[in-house]
Protein backbone atom coordinates (compact mmCIF):
# COMPACT_ATOMS: atom_id res chain seq x y z
CA UNK A 1 0.00 0.00 0.00
CA UNK A 2 1.50 3.30 -1.02
CA UNK A 3 1.37 6.37 1.23
CA UNK A 4 -1.67 8.41 0.32
CA UNK A 5 -3.84 5.44 -0.63
CA UNK A 6 -7.16 5.09 1.13
CA UNK A 7 -7.62 2.34 3.71
CA UNK A 8 -9.73 -0.77 3.02
CA UNK A 9 -12.52 0.57 5.18
CA UNK A 10 -12.88 3.58 2.92
CA UNK A 11 -12.02 5.99 5.71
CA UNK A 12 -11.41 9.20 3.79
CA UNK A 13 -10.05 11.05 6.82
CA UNK A 14 -7.28 8.56 7.56
CA UNK A 15 -4.42 8.10 5.12
CA UNK A 16 -2.80 4.69 4.95
CA UNK A 17 0.72 4.55 6.29
CA UNK A 18 3.65 2.22 5.68
CA UNK A 19 3.03 -1.52 5.56
CA UNK A 20 4.61 -3.88 8.10
CA UNK A 21 4.66 -7.67 8.37
CA UNK A 22 3.79 -9.49 11.59
CA UNK A 23 7.43 -10.59 11.70
CA UNK A 24 8.59 -6.94 11.75
CA UNK A 25 6.08 -6.06 14.45
CA UNK A 26 7.14 -9.12 16.46
CA UNK A 27 10.66 -7.69 16.83
CA UNK A 28 9.28 -4.62 18.67
CA UNK A 29 8.26 -6.22 21.97
CA UNK A 30 10.28 -4.52 24.72
CA UNK A 31 10.14 -1.28 26.70
CA UNK A 32 12.60 0.41 24.30
CA UNK A 33 10.29 -0.20 21.35
CA UNK A 34 6.74 -1.54 21.77
CA UNK A 35 4.46 -2.01 18.77
CA UNK A 36 0.94 -3.45 18.74
CA UNK A 37 -1.45 -4.51 16.00
CA UNK A 38 -5.09 -3.58 16.58
CA UNK A 39 -7.63 -4.21 13.81
CA UNK A 40 -4.91 -4.52 11.18
CA UNK A 41 -3.25 -1.24 12.11
CA UNK A 42 0.20 -0.94 13.67
CA UNK A 43 0.73 1.33 16.68
CA UNK A 44 4.01 2.35 18.35
CA UNK A 45 2.95 2.63 22.00
CA UNK A 46 6.47 3.09 23.41
CA UNK A 47 5.74 6.69 24.52
CA UNK A 48 2.47 5.58 26.15
CA UNK A 49 3.90 2.75 28.29
CA UNK A 50 4.29 4.82 31.48
CA UNK A 51 0.97 6.63 30.98
CA UNK A 52 -1.22 3.56 30.39
CA UNK A 53 -3.85 3.36 33.18
CA UNK A 54 -3.49 -0.43 33.37
CA UNK A 55 0.28 -0.21 33.74
CA UNK A 56 3.05 -0.75 31.24
CA UNK A 57 3.10 -4.50 31.92
CA UNK A 58 -0.26 -4.87 30.19
CA UNK A 59 1.06 -3.27 27.00
CA UNK A 60 4.39 -5.11 27.13
CA UNK A 61 2.53 -8.41 27.44
CA UNK A 62 0.86 -7.71 24.09
CA UNK A 63 3.78 -5.91 22.42
CA UNK A 64 4.98 -7.34 19.15
CA UNK A 65 1.75 -9.08 18.23
CA UNK A 66 -1.93 -8.69 17.42
CA UNK A 67 -3.61 -7.20 20.48
CA UNK A 68 -7.06 -6.76 18.93
CA UNK A 69 -8.79 -9.35 21.10
CA UNK A 70 -7.23 -8.05 24.33
CA UNK A 71 -8.03 -4.45 23.38
CA UNK A 72 -11.66 -5.28 22.70
CA UNK A 73 -12.05 -7.55 25.75
CA UNK A 74 -11.17 -4.66 28.06
CA UNK A 75 -13.88 -2.47 26.54
CA UNK A 76 -11.85 0.68 25.94
CA UNK A 77 -13.67 4.01 25.87
CA UNK A 78 -14.09 6.16 22.78
CA UNK A 79 -11.42 8.47 24.24
CA UNK A 80 -8.96 5.56 24.32
CA UNK A 81 -9.84 4.71 20.74
CA UNK A 82 -9.23 8.32 19.75
CA UNK A 83 -5.85 8.26 21.52
CA UNK A 84 -4.79 5.36 19.31
CA UNK A 85 -4.62 7.72 16.35
CA UNK A 86 -1.58 9.53 17.73
CA UNK A 87 0.38 6.26 17.98
CA UNK A 88 -0.56 4.97 14.51
CA UNK A 89 2.48 4.18 12.34
CA UNK A 90 1.14 1.95 9.57
CA UNK A 91 -0.83 -1.06 8.41
CA UNK A 92 -0.27 -4.79 8.67
CA UNK A 93 0.61 -6.46 5.35
CA UNK A 94 -2.53 -7.90 3.65
CA UNK A 95 -0.90 -11.35 3.57
CA UNK A 96 -0.59 -11.28 7.39
CA UNK A 97 -4.14 -10.04 7.94
CA UNK A 98 -5.44 -13.54 7.24
CA UNK A 99 -3.32 -14.88 10.10
CA UNK A 100 -4.20 -12.21 12.62
CA UNK A 101 -7.97 -12.74 12.88
CA UNK A 102 -8.96 -13.79 16.37
CA UNK A 103 -11.43 -16.63 16.56
CA UNK A 104 -14.86 -16.09 18.04
CA UNK A 105 -15.51 -18.98 20.44
CA UNK A 106 -19.19 -19.13 19.50
CA UNK A 107 -18.31 -19.74 15.84
CA UNK A 108 -17.69 -23.17 14.39
CA UNK A 109 -14.91 -23.96 11.95
CA UNK A 110 -17.37 -23.46 9.09
CA UNK A 111 -18.00 -19.90 10.28
CA UNK A 112 -21.54 -20.49 11.52
CA UNK A 113 -22.61 -19.68 15.06
CA UNK A 114 -22.83 -22.83 17.14
CA UNK A 115 -26.22 -24.23 18.07
CA UNK A 116 -25.34 -24.12 21.79
CA UNK A 117 -24.63 -20.42 22.01
CA UNK A 118 -27.37 -19.39 19.60
CA UNK A 119 -30.32 -21.34 20.95
CA UNK A 120 -29.80 -23.68 23.88
CA UNK A 121 -28.07 -21.37 26.33
CA UNK A 122 -30.65 -18.53 25.99
CA UNK A 123 -33.55 -21.02 26.16
CA UNK A 124 -32.09 -22.66 29.27
CA UNK A 125 -31.57 -19.23 30.87
CA UNK A 126 -35.17 -18.22 30.17
CA UNK A 127 -36.42 -21.54 31.58
CA UNK A 128 -34.45 -21.07 34.82
CA UNK A 129 -35.68 -17.49 35.23
CA UNK A 130 -39.26 -18.60 34.56
CA UNK A 131 -39.05 -21.37 37.15
CA UNK A 132 -37.50 -19.04 39.72
CA UNK A 133 -40.23 -16.46 39.11
CA UNK A 134 -42.96 -19.08 39.46
CA UNK A 135 -41.40 -20.50 42.65
CA UNK A 136 -41.16 -17.08 44.30
CA UNK A 137 -44.66 -16.04 43.19
CA UNK A 138 -46.19 -19.24 44.62
CA UNK A 139 -44.09 -18.87 47.76
CA UNK A 140 -45.35 -15.27 48.12
CA UNK A 141 -49.03 -16.34 48.02
CA UNK A 142 -48.65 -18.95 50.75
CA UNK A 143 -46.86 -16.63 53.19
Protein Blocks (a to p, Z undefined) as FASTA:
>chain_A
ZZhiacfkopakbccdddddfklmmmmccfklccddeehiacdfklmmmmpmnbjklmmm
mgoiafklmmmmnopafklmmmmmmmpgbdcdfklmmmmpccdfkbcfkopacfklmmmm
mmmmmmmmmmmmmmmmmmmmmZZ
